[in-house]
Every structure is written in structure tokens, then in C-alpha cells.
């Protein structure tokens, strides 16, 4: 799956305030360019950061001194690394991250500065890796994980974060179901265990033994 991974520019928000252009170097040697209001020095409009080699590594939109609109982070070769949206300095709207070379890595949506709705991860080959439902900035609800070949790997439910709750079903790389496990949040039920996509060790009871 390919998604646009380079963006020529971010449009500056309209304003009637008098602006001045600032060019400066940060402590890491990056070149910064932005506009700010003459009256109070707050950033207003497009902010751009270039690394020491002259490659653009960040571009963002400011309003009243706060992030407002799109913010884009770039890999050194120019492809987009992260695309995210802000409103009044808080996350609001789409979020996308990309692998080097342009294939999408993750996508989801922020509402009121929290992760909400379905978030999707992809393997580097473009196949689905995980689909999970978020509520109030934490995993809450059904999830599916996939093998790199696109076949279903795991089906289950998260509760209050990356904590499996209830029945987990496992599938091999051909999509054939081979195991069912049960997990109770916060309690170990040996002998089975697995490692979630986020690296959190879970102990569960194997119901297929």
C-alpha cells in the first residue's frame, strides 16, 4: 500500500498581524526558519528546520505561538517519516508514520489529544500487521494481528491498555487456526505465554493442550 510520502510545503494560516522572518541555528546545528509576530514575538505561520547538510527534516504550522495544523517530519533523503495534525498545540486529527522508502507504517486518529478509534500498523512489505481499537489513549476493544504474508495471526481483545482479556485465537502463516488461549487481565494463568506487538509479556492459559 503506497501513500504520498513527500509534501512540497505547508500553507501558512491567514493573519493580518505584522510578521518578521527569523533565521537561526539551534544547539544541534540545525537551521531554523520561521515567521513571528512583531507585536509579541509569537510564531505565526510556517516553521522549517533543515539539518546541517541542508536537508529539510521538519515543517510545521503555528498559530498564536502554538502548533496548529500539519506537522511533518522527514527522513534525511526527503521521504516523510511522520505526518501529524495539531490544534492549539494538542494532537487533533490524522497521524501517519512511514518506513524509509515510503511505505506506510502506522495510521490512526487523535481526538482531543488522545488516540481514538481504529489504529493500524503495517509490515514493511505493505501487508497489515495489526488493527486495534483505541479509547481514551489506550487499547480498549478487539484487535487483530497479521503475519508478514497477510494471513491472520492473532485475534483477541485488549482492556485498559496492551492487556489481553478473554479469548485469544492463533493462526499459522497459512491462516489455519491452531490454538486458543484464555487471558485474565493482571493475573498469571500458566503454562502458556506470548509476546504482544508492543513487546509486553502476557501469561495465559492454553485451552488447546
LUMVEXVEX-156007 format. One record per atom (N, C-alpha, C, O, CB): residue in one letter; x, y, z negated. Coordinates in steps of 0.05 Angstrom, whole numbers, padded with zeros to 5 digits, always signed. Glycine has a CB too. Layout:
AXYZ
...
//
This chain:
X+00017-00024+00000
X+00000+00000+00000
X+00018+00025+00000
X+00034+00028-00018
X-00019+00000-00024
X+00015+00042+00019
X+00031+00066+00021
X+00014+00091+00015
X-00009+00093+00025
X+00044+00068+00049
X+00025+00109+00000
X+00012+00134-00006
X+00032+00156-00001
X+00056+00152-00005
X+00002+00134-00036
X+00023+00179+00007
X+00041+00202+00012
X+00059+00206-00011
X+00050+00208-00034
X+00025+00227+00018
X+00085+00208-00006
X+00105+00210-00027
X+00122+00234-00026
X+00141+00237-00041
X+00122+00185-00028
X+00117+00253-00008
X+00132+00278-00007
X+00112+00300-00002
X+00093+00297+00013
X+00154+00278+00014
X+00116+00322-00015
X+00098+00345-00013
X+00115+00370-00007
X+00134+00375-00022
X+00081+00348-00039
X+00108+00385+00013
X+00124+00408+00021
X+00124+00430+00000
X+00145+00442-00005
X+00113+00419+00047
X+00102+00435-00013
X+00101+00457-00032
X+00076+00455-00049
X+00056+00442-00041
X+00103+00484-00018
X+00076+00469-00071
X+00053+00473-00088
X+00043+00501-00084
X+00059+00520-00084
X+00059+00467-00118
X+00018+00504-00080
X+00007+00531-00076
X+00005+00546-00102
X-00003+00536-00123
X-00021+00529-00063
X+00014+00571-00101
X+00013+00589-00125
X-00016+00597-00130
X-00030+00604-00111
X+00031+00613-00121
X-00024+00598-00155
X-00051+00608-00161
X-00053+00637-00156
X-00033+00652-00158
X-00058+00602-00191
X-00077+00647-00148
X-00081+00675-00142
X-00081+00691-00168
X-00092+00683-00188
X-00107+00679-00127
X-00067+00714-00167
X-00066+00732-00190
X-00062+00760-00181
X-00050+00765-00160
X-00044+00723-00209
X-00073+00779-00196
X-00069+00807-00190
X-00047+00820-00206
X-00041+00844-00203
X-00095+00823-00195
X-00034+00804-00223
X-00013+00814-00240
X+00013+00820-00224
X+00018+00806-00204
X-00007+00795-00263
X+00028+00839-00233
X+00054+00845-00220
X+00074+00823-00229
X+00076+00817-00252
X+00065+00873-00228
X+00088+00811-00209
X+00105+00789-00215
X+00134+00796-00207
X+00139+00812-00189
X+00096+00764-00200
X+00153+00782-00220
X+00181+00784-00212
X+00191+00756-00209
X+00183+00737-00223
X+00197+00800-00233
X+00210+00752-00191
X+00222+00726-00186
X+00248+00723-00202
X+00264+00741-00203
X+00229+00722-00156
X+00250+00700-00216
X+00273+00695-00233
X+00288+00671-00222
X+00276+00651-00214
X+00264+00689-00262
X+00315+00673-00221
X+00332+00651-00214
X+00353+00648-00236
X+00367+00667-00243
X+00346+00656-00186
X+00355+00624-00247
X+00374+00619-00268
X+00383+00590-00268
X+00372+00573-00254
X+00362+00627-00295
X+00404+00585-00284
X+00415+00558-00287
X+00410+00548-00315
X+00416+00561-00334
X+00445+00558-00280
X+00400+00523-00317
X+00395+00512-00344
X+00420+00499-00354
X+00440+00497-00340
X+00371+00491-00343
X+00421+00490-00380
X+00445+00478-00392
X+00456+00454-00377
X+00479+00447-00379
X+00440+00471-00420
X+00438+00440-00362
X+00447+00416-00347
X+00458+00423-00320
X+00466+00405-00305
X+00424+00396-00345
X+00458+00448-00313
X+00468+00456-00287
X+00448+00457-00265
X+00455+00461-00241
X+00490+00438-00279
X+00422+00453-00271
X+00401+00454-00251
X+00394+00483-00245
X+00395+00500-00263
X+00376+00438-00261
X+00387+00488-00220
X+00379+00515-00212
X+00349+00518-00214
X+00334+00502-00203
X+00388+00521-00183
X+00340+00538-00229
X+00311+00543-00233
X+00303+00568-00218
X+00317+00588-00218
X+00305+00545-00263
X+00279+00566-00206
X+00268+00590-00193
X+00238+00591-00200
X+00224+00571-00197
X+00273+00589-00163
X+00229+00614-00209
X+00200+00616-00216
X+00193+00646-00216
X+00210+00663-00215
X+00194+00603-00243
X+00167+00651-00217
X+00157+00678-00220
X+00145+00681-00247
X+00134+00663-00259
X+00136+00685-00197
X+00147+00706-00257
X+00136+00712-00283
X+00123+00740-00283
X+00130+00756-00266
X+00157+00710-00306
X+00105+00744-00301
X+00092+00770-00302
X+00110+00791-00314
X+00124+00787-00334
X+00066+00767-00319
X+00109+00815-00302
X+00125+00837-00312
X+00115+00845-00340
X+00132+00853-00357
X+00123+00861-00293
X+00090+00843-00345
X+00078+00853-00370
X+00087+00838-00395
X+00092+00851-00415
X+00048+00853-00368
X+00088+00812-00393
X+00094+00796-00417
X+00115+00774-00413
X+00121+00759-00432
X+00069+00784-00427
X+00125+00771-00389
X+00146+00751-00383
X+00136+00722-00381
X+00152+00704-00379
X+00165+00752-00405
X+00110+00718-00381
X+00099+00691-00378
X+00101+00681-00350
X+00096+00696-00331
X+00070+00690-00388
X+00107+00656-00347
X+00108+00644-00320
X+00081+00645-00307
X+00060+00639-00319
X+00119+00615-00321
X+00081+00651-00281
X+00056+00653-00266
X+00063+00645-00237
X+00077+00659-00223
X+00044+00682-00267
X+00052+00622-00229
X+00057+00613-00201
X+00075+00589-00200
X+00075+00573-00218
X+00069+00636-00185
X+00090+00587-00178
X+00106+00562-00173
X+00132+00563-00187
X+00147+00583-00187
X+00110+00559-00143
X+00139+00540-00200
X+00164+00536-00213
X+00179+00514-00198
X+00167+00493-00191
X+00161+00528-00243
X+00205+00518-00192
X+00220+00498-00177
X+00247+00493-00191
X+00260+00512-00200
X+00225+00508-00148
X+00254+00468-00192
X+00280+00460-00204
X+00296+00444-00183
X+00286+00425-00171
X+00277+00443-00230
X+00321+00453-00179
X+00339+00439-00160
X+00363+00429-00176
X+00373+00442-00194
X+00349+00458-00137
X+00373+00405-00169
X+00397+00395-00183
X+00422+00409-00172
X+00421+00425-00154
X+00399+00365-00180
X+00445+00401-00184
X+00470+00414-00177
X+00477+00410-00148
X+00493+00426-00137
X+00492+00404-00194
X+00466+00390-00135
X+00472+00385-00107
X+00452+00398-00088
X+00454+00396-00064
X+00472+00355-00101
X+00433+00413-00099
X+00414+00427-00083
X+00389+00412-00076
X+00373+00422-00060
X+00427+00436-00058
X+00385+00389-00088
X+00361+00373-00082
X+00339+00381-00102
X+00344+00384-00126
X+00367+00343-00084
X+00315+00384-00091
X+00292+00391-00109
X+00284+00367-00126
X+00279+00346-00115
X+00268+00401-00092
X+00283+00371-00152
X+00275+00350-00170
X+00249+00355-00185
X+00239+00337-00198
X+00298+00345-00190
X+00240+00379-00184
X+00214+00385-00197
X+00201+00410-00184
X+00215+00429-00176
X+00218+00390-00227
X+00175+00409-00183
X+00159+00432-00174
X+00133+00432-00190
X+00120+00411-00193
X+00154+00431-00143
X+00125+00455-00199
X+00101+00456-00216
X+00087+00483-00213
X+00098+00502-00203
X+00107+00451-00245
X+00062+00483-00222
X+00046+00508-00221
X+00040+00517-00249
X+00032+00502-00266
X+00019+00503-00205
X+00044+00543-00254
X+00040+00555-00280
X+00018+00576-00279
X+00015+00590-00259
X+00066+00567-00291
X+00003+00579-00300
X-00017+00600-00303
X-00017+00609-00332
X-00020+00593-00350
X-00045+00590-00294
X-00013+00635-00336
X-00012+00646-00363
X+00010+00632-00380
X+00006+00628-00404
X-00039+00643-00377
X+00032+00625-00367
X+00055+00613-00382
X+00052+00584-00388
X+00069+00573-00402
X+00059+00628-00407
X+00031+00571-00378
X+00026+00543-00383
X+00023+00527-00357
X+00014+00538-00337
X+00001+00540-00401
X+00030+00502-00358
X+00026+00485-00335
X-00003+00484-00328
X-00020+00479-00346
X+00037+00456-00341
X-00009+00489-00303
X-00037+00489-00294
X-00038+00482-00265
X-00030+00498-00248
X-00051+00516-00300
X-00047+00458-00258
X-00047+00449-00231
X-00028+00425-00228
X-00023+00410-00247
X-00039+00471-00212
X-00017+00421-00204
X+00000+00398-00199
X+00029+00402-00209
X+00040+00424-00208
X+00000+00391-00169
X+00041+00380-00218
X+00069+00380-00225
X+00081+00355-00210
X+00070+00333-00213
X+00075+00378-00256
X+00102+00359-00196
X+00114+00337-00180
X+00143+00334-00188
X+00159+00353-00188
X+00112+00342-00150
X+00151+00309-00195
X+00179+00303-00199
X+00189+00286-00176
X+00175+00269-00166
X+00183+00287-00226
X+00214+00292-00167
X+00225+00279-00143
X+00250+00262-00149
X+00265+00269-00167
X+00231+00300-00122
X+00253+00241-00134
X+00278+00226-00134
X+00299+00244-00119
X+00291+00261-00103
X+00275+00198-00120
X+00325+00239-00123
X+00345+00255-00110
X+00344+00255-00080
X+00352+00274-00067
X+00372+00245-00118
X+00333+00233-00068
X+00331+00232-00039
X+00306+00246-00028
X+00303+00247-00004
X+00332+00203-00030
X+00290+00256-00045
X+00267+00272-00037
X+00240+00259-00039
X+00219+00273-00037
X+00271+00280-00009
X+00239+00233-00043
X+00213+00220-00047
X+00201+00228-00074
X+00215+00233-00093
X+00215+00189-00045
X+00174+00228-00075
X+00161+00234-00100
X+00164+00212-00121
X+00160+00188-00114
X+00131+00240-00095
X+00171+00219-00145
X+00174+00200-00167
X+00148+00200-00184
X+00137+00178-00190
X+00198+00206-00184
X+00138+00223-00191
X+00114+00226-00207
X+00098+00249-00197
X+00108+00271-00191
X+00121+00230-00238
X+00072+00245-00195
X+00053+00266-00188
X+00032+00267-00210
X+00018+00247-00215
X+00039+00260-00160
X+00029+00290-00223
X+00011+00292-00246
X-00003+00319-00246
X+00007+00338-00234
X+00026+00287-00272
X-00025+00320-00259
X-00042+00344-00258
X-00046+00355-00287
X-00050+00340-00305
X-00069+00339-00245
X-00046+00382-00289
X-00049+00395-00315
X-00071+00416-00314
X-00078+00426-00293
X-00023+00408-00324
X-00082+00421-00338
X-00100+00444-00342
X-00094+00455-00369
X-00097+00442-00390
X-00130+00435-00339
X-00085+00481-00369
X-00079+00495-00394
X-00059+00479-00411
X-00061+00476-00435
X-00105+00499-00411
X-00038+00469-00397
X-00015+00455-00409
X-00021+00427-00419
X-00005+00415-00433
X-00004+00472-00432
X-00044+00417-00412
X-00052+00389-00420
X-00057+00373-00395
X-00066+00383-00374
X-00077+00390-00438
X-00052+00346-00398
X-00058+00328-00376
X-00088+00329-00369
X-00105+00327-00387
X-00049+00300-00382
X-00094+00332-00343
X-00122+00331-00335
X-00122+00324-00305
X-00112+00338-00288
X-00136+00359-00339
X-00135+00301-00299
X-00137+00292-00271
X-00118+00270-00264
X-00110+00254-00282
X-00132+00316-00253
X-00110+00268-00239
X-00096+00245-00229
X-00067+00243-00240
X-00055+00263-00246
X-00095+00246-00199
X-00058+00219-00242
X-00030+00213-00247
X-00022+00190-00229
X-00035+00170-00226
X-00026+00205-00278
X+00001+00194-00215
X+00012+00173-00198
X+00043+00172-00202
X+00055+00193-00203
X+00005+00178-00168
X+00054+00149-00203
X+00083+00146-00202
X+00090+00127-00179
X+00074+00110-00170
X+00094+00135-00229
X+00115+00130-00169
X+00123+00115-00145
X+00151+00103-00149
X+00167+00112-00165
X+00124+00134-00122
X+00155+00080-00135
X+00181+00068-00134
X+00199+00084-00115
X+00189+00098-00097
X+00180+00039-00125
X+00226+00083-00118
X+00243+00095-00098
X+00237+00083-00070
X+00235+00058-00068
X+00273+00091-00105
X+00234+00099-00051
X+00227+00089-00024
X+00198+00094-00017
X+00191+00093+00006
X+00233+00060-00022
X+00181+00100-00037
X+00155+00109-00030
X+00131+00093-00038
X+00109+00103-00037
X+00154+00113-00003
X+00135+00068-00046
X+00111+00052-00053
X+00101+00059-00081
X+00117+00065-00099
X+00117+00022-00052
X+00075+00059-00084
X+00063+00068-00109
X+00069+00048-00131
X+00069+00024-00126
X+00033+00072-00106
X+00073+00058-00155
X+00080+00042-00179
X+00057+00041-00198
X+00050+00019-00209
X+00105+00052-00192
X+00044+00064-00203
X+00022+00065-00223
X+00004+00088-00215
X+00012+00109-00205
X+00033+00068-00252
X-00022+00085-00221
X-00041+00107-00217
X-00063+00105-00238
X-00071+00083-00246
X-00052+00107-00189
X-00073+00128-00246
X-00095+00130-00265
X-00105+00158-00267
X-00099+00175-00250
X-00086+00119-00292
X-00120+00163-00288
X-00132+00190-00292
X-00131+00198-00321
X-00136+00182-00339
X-00160+00190-00281
X-00125+00223-00325
X-00126+00235-00352
X-00152+00252-00354
X-00159+00266-00335
X-00101+00252-00358
X-00164+00251-00378
X-00187+00268-00384
X-00182+00280-00412
X-00179+00265-00431
X-00214+00253-00382
X-00181+00306-00413
X-00176+00319-00439
X-00150+00309-00452
X-00149+00304-00476
X-00200+00315-00458
X-00129+00306-00436
X-00103+00299-00445
X-00101+00270-00455
X-00081+00263-00468
X-00094+00317-00467
X-00120+00253-00448
X-00119+00225-00455
X-00123+00207-00431
X-00137+00215-00412
X-00140+00218-00477
X-00111+00183-00431
X-00114+00164-00410
X-00142+00152-00412
X-00150+00142-00433
X-00092+00142-00410
X-00157+00153-00390
X-00184+00143-00389
X-00189+00127-00364
X-00176+00132-00343
X-00205+00165-00393
X-00209+00109-00365
X-00216+00094-00341
X-00196+00073-00333
X-00179+00065-00350
X-00220+00113-00318
X-00197+00064-00309
X-00180+00042-00299
X-00153+00052-00290
X-00151+00071-00274
X-00194+00027-00276
X-00132+00041-00302
X-00105+00047-00293
X-00094+00022-00279
X-00099-00001-00287
X-00087+00054-00318
X-00079+00027-00258
X-00070+00005-00241
X-00040+00007-00237
X-00029+00028-00232
X-00084+00006-00213
X-00026-00016-00241
X+00002-00018-00235
X+00006-00036-00210
X-00010-00054-00205
X+00018-00030-00259
X+00028-00031-00196
X+00035-00047-00172
X+00063-00058-00174
X+00081-00045-00185
X+00032-00029-00147
X+00067-00082-00163
X+00093-00092-00159
X+00108-00076-00138
X+00095-00061-00122
X+00093-00122-00151
X+00134-00077-00137
X+00149-00061-00118
X+00144-00069-00089
X+00148-00054-00071
X+00179-00064-00123
X+00133-00094-00085
X+00126-00102-00058
X+00099-00092-00049
X+00090-00098-00026
X+00127-00132-00056
X+00085-00077-00066
X+00060-00065-00059
X+00036-00081-00069
X+00013-00071-00068
X+00058-00063-00030
X+00040-00105-00079
X+00018-00121-00089
X+00009-00111-00117
X+00026-00100-00132
X+00026-00151-00091
X-00016-00115-00124
X-00026-00108-00150
X-00010-00123-00172
X-00002-00146-00169
X-00055-00115-00153
X-00004-00108-00194
X+00009-00120-00217
X-00009-00122-00241
X-00009-00142-00255
X+00034-00104-00224
X-00025-00101-00246
X-00043-00101-00269
X-00065-00080-00265
X-00061-00059-00254
X-00028-00095-00295
X-00089-00087-00274
X-00111-00069-00275
X-00122-00070-00304
X-00127-00092-00314
X-00134-00077-00255
X-00124-00047-00317
X-00132-00047-00345
X-00149-00022-00351
X-00144-00001-00340
X-00107-00048-00364
X-00169-00026-00368
X-00187-00004-00375
X-00176+00011-00399
X-00170-00002-00420
X-00215-00014-00380
X-00175+00037-00397
X-00166+00054-00420
X-00189+00070-00431
X-00208+00078-00416
X-00143+00073-00411
X-00188+00075-00457
X-00208+00092-00470
X-00193+00106-00493
X-00181+00093-00510
X-00232+00076-00481
X-00195+00133-00494
X-00182+00149-00515
X-00152+00143-00517
X-00142+00139-00539
X-00196+00143-00541
X-00139+00142-00494
X-00110+00139-00492
X-00099+00111-00500
X-00075+00109-00506
X-00097+00160-00510
X-00116+00091-00501
X-00107+00064-00508
X-00122+00044-00492
X-00145+00048-00483
X-00111+00059-00539
X-00109+00021-00488
X-00122-00001-00474
X-00146-00011-00490
X-00143-00018-00513
X-00102-00024-00468
X-00169-00010-00477
X-00194-00020-00490
X-00212-00031-00469
X-00225-00016-00454
X-00207+00003-00506
X-00213-00057-00467
X-00230-00069-00447
X-00216-00090-00431
X-00193-00098-00437
X-00241-00048-00429
X-00229-00100-00410
X-00218-00121-00393
X-00192-00113-00378
X-00189-00090-00371
X-00238-00131-00374
X-00175-00133-00374
X-00151-00128-00357
X-00146-00153-00340
X-00155-00175-00346
X-00126-00122-00375
X-00132-00148-00318
X-00123-00169-00301
X-00094-00165-00294
X-00086-00142-00288
X-00141-00171-00275
X-00078-00186-00293
X-00050-00185-00284
X-00047-00203-00260
X-00062-00222-00257
X-00031-00193-00307
X-00028-00195-00243
X-00025-00209-00218
X+00005-00217-00213
X+00023-00203-00221
X-00035-00192-00194
X+00008-00240-00200
X+00035-00249-00191
X+00044-00230-00168
X+00028-00217-00155
X+00034-00278-00182
X+00070-00229-00163
X+00080-00213-00141
X+00069-00220-00114
X+00069-00204-00095
X+00110-00215-00140
X+00059-00245-00111
X+00047-00252-00085
X+00018-00244-00082
X+00005-00250-00062
X+00049-00283-00081
X+00007-00231-00103
X-00020-00221-00102
X-00041-00239-00115
X-00064-00231-00119
X-00028-00217-00074
X-00033-00263-00123
X-00051-00281-00136
X-00055-00273-00165
X-00037-00263-00178
X-00041-00310-00134
X-00079-00278-00175
X-00086-00272-00203
X-00067-00288-00222
X-00062-00311-00217
X-00115-00279-00209
X-00058-00274-00243
X-00040-00287-00263
X-00054-00290-00290
X-00053-00312-00301
X-00015-00270-00266
X-00065-00269-00301
X-00078-00270-00327
X-00103-00253-00327
X-00104-00232-00314
X-00058-00260-00349
X-00124-00263-00341
X-00148-00247-00345
X-00154-00247-00375
X-00153-00268-00388
X-00172-00260-00329
X-00160-00223-00386
X-00166-00222-00414
X-00177-00195-00421
X-00188-00180-00405
X-00141-00227-00430
X-00176-00189-00447
X-00187-00164-00458
X-00168-00152-00478
X-00157-00166-00495
X-00215-00168-00471
X-00164-00125-00476
X-00148-00111-00496
X-00167-00097-00516
X-00189-00089-00509
X-00129-00090-00482
X-00157-00093-00540
X-00172-00079-00561
X-00154-00060-00576
X-00134-00069-00588
X-00186-00098-00580
X-00160-00034-00576
X-00145-00014-00591
X-00115-00015-00585
X-00098-00015-00603
X-00149-00018-00621
X-00108-00015-00559
X-00081-00015-00551
X-00074-00042-00537
X-00092-00057-00530
X-00062-00011-00574
X-00048-00047-00534
X-00040-00071-00520
X-00041-00095-00538
X-00022-00110-00541
X-00011-00068-00509
X-00065-00100-00549
X-00070-00123-00566
X-00092-00140-00553
X-00115-00132-00551
X-00079-00114-00595
X-00084-00164-00545
X-00103-00182-00533
X-00124-00191-00554
X-00117-00196-00577
X-00090-00207-00521
X-00149-00192-00545
X-00171-00200-00563
X-00189-00220-00548
X-00198-00214-00526
X-00187-00175-00572
X-00193-00243-00560
X-00211-00262-00547
X-00197-00281-00527
X-00173-00287-00531
X-00233-00248-00533
X-00211-00289-00507
X-00202-00309-00489
X-00183-00298-00468
X-00188-00278-00456
X-00226-00323-00475
X-00161-00313-00464
X-00142-00307-00442
X-00141-00330-00423
X-00140-00353-00432
X-00113-00301-00454
X-00143-00325-00398
X-00141-00346-00378
X-00117-00341-00360
X-00112-00319-00351
X-00167-00346-00360
X-00102-00363-00355
X-00077-00361-00340
X-00080-00376-00314
X-00093-00397-00312
X-00054-00373-00356
X-00067-00365-00293
X-00068-00377-00266
X-00040-00379-00255
X-00023-00361-00260
X-00086-00360-00247
X-00035-00400-00239
X-00008-00403-00227
X-00006-00386-00202
X-00025-00371-00195
X-00003-00432-00221
X+00017-00387-00189
X+00022-00370-00166
X+00004-00377-00141
X+00004-00362-00122
X+00050-00372-00158
X-00010-00399-00143
X-00029-00406-00122
X-00058-00398-00129
X-00076-00402-00113
X-00028-00436-00116
X-00061-00385-00152
X-00087-00376-00161
X-00103-00398-00175
X-00127-00394-00179
X-00102-00367-00138
X-00091-00420-00183
X-00105-00442-00196
X-00104-00438-00226
X-00082-00435-00238
X-00092-00469-00188
X-00127-00439-00239
X-00128-00436-00268
X-00115-00461-00281
X-00122-00483-00274
X-00157-00432-00278
X-00097-00456-00300
X-00083-00479-00313
X-00083-00477-00344
X-00076-00497-00357
X-00055-00480-00303
X-00091-00455-00355
X-00090-00453-00384
X-00110-00432-00394
X-00115-00412-00382
X-00062-00446-00394
X-00122-00438-00418
X-00139-00419-00432
X-00129-00417-00461
X-00123-00437-00474
X-00169-00428-00432
X-00126-00392-00470
X-00117-00387-00497
X-00136-00368-00512
X-00152-00354-00499
X-00088-00375-00497
X-00134-00368-00538
X-00150-00351-00554
X-00132-00333-00572
X-00113-00343-00584
X-00170-00367-00572
X-00139-00308-00573
X-00123-00289-00589
X-00141-00273-00608
X-00162-00264-00600
X-00106-00270-00571
X-00132-00271-00633
X-00146-00254-00652
X-00127-00231-00659
X-00104-00235-00668
X-00154-00270-00678
X-00137-00207-00656
X-00120-00183-00660
X-00109-00182-00688
X-00123-00184-00708
X-00137-00158-00654
X-00082-00179-00690
X-00069-00176-00715
X-00064-00201-00731
X-00053-00199-00753
X-00086-00158-00732
X-00071-00225-00720
X-00066-00249-00735
X-00053-00269-00716
X-00060-00272-00693
X-00092-00261-00747
X-00033-00284-00727
X-00019-00304-00711
X-00035-00330-00711
X-00044-00339-00732
X+00009-00308-00721
X-00037-00342-00688
X-00050-00368-00686
X-00032-00386-00669
X-00038-00391-00645
X-00079-00366-00674
X-00011-00397-00681
X+00008-00414-00666
X-00005-00439-00655
X-00027-00446-00665
X+00032-00421-00683
X+00006-00453-00635
X+00034-00451-00627
X+00039-00433-00603
X+00063-00428-00597
X+00044-00478-00622
X+00019-00424-00589
X+00024-00410-00563
X+00032-00381-00567
X+00026-00369-00588
X+00000-00411-00546
X+00046-00370-00547
X+00051-00342-00547
X+00056-00333-00519
X+00063-00350-00502
X+00075-00334-00566
X+00054-00308-00513
X+00060-00297-00487
X+00070-00268-00490
X+00067-00257-00512
X+00035-00298-00468
X+00081-00258-00469
X+00091-00230-00469
X+00074-00214-00449
X+00073-00221-00426
X+00121-00229-00462
X+00062-00192-00458
X+00045-00176-00441
X+00062-00160-00422
X+00086-00159-00424
X+00027-00158-00458
X+00048-00147-00403
X+00062-00130-00383
X+00078-00108-00397
X+00098-00098-00386
X+00043-00118-00364
X+00069-00099-00421
X+00083-00077-00434
X+00104-00086-00454
X+00114-00070-00469
X+00063-00060-00448
X+00110-00112-00454
X+00132-00122-00470
X+00125-00128-00499
X+00143-00131-00515
X+00154-00104-00469
X+00099-00129-00506
X+00091-00134-00533
X+00086-00163-00537
X+00070-00175-00522
X+00066-00117-00540
X+00099-00175-00556
X+00096-00204-00561
X+00069-00210-00574
X+00062-00198-00594
X+00119-00215-00578
X+00055-00229-00563
X+00029-00236-00573
X+00029-00266-00581
X+00038-00283-00565
X+00006-00230-00553
X+00018-00273-00604
X+00015-00301-00612
X-00014-00309-00610
X-00032-00295-00619
X+00026-00305-00641
X-00018-00331-00597
X-00045-00340-00591
X-00047-00370-00594
X-00027-00384-00596
X-00053-00332-00562
X-00071-00379-00594
X-00077-00408-00597
X-00083-00420-00570
X-00099-00409-00555
X-00101-00413-00616
X-00069-00441-00563
X-00072-00454-00537
X-00096-00473-00538
X-00096-00492-00554
X-00046-00470-00529
X-00116-00467-00522
X-00141-00483-00522
X-00140-00505-00502
X-00159-00521-00500
X-00165-00466-00518
X-00119-00506-00485
X-00119-00525-00464
X-00101-00549-00470
X-00098-00567-00454
X-00110-00512-00438
X-00088-00549-00493
X-00069-00570-00500
X-00085-00596-00507
X-00073-00616-00513
X-00052-00562-00524
//
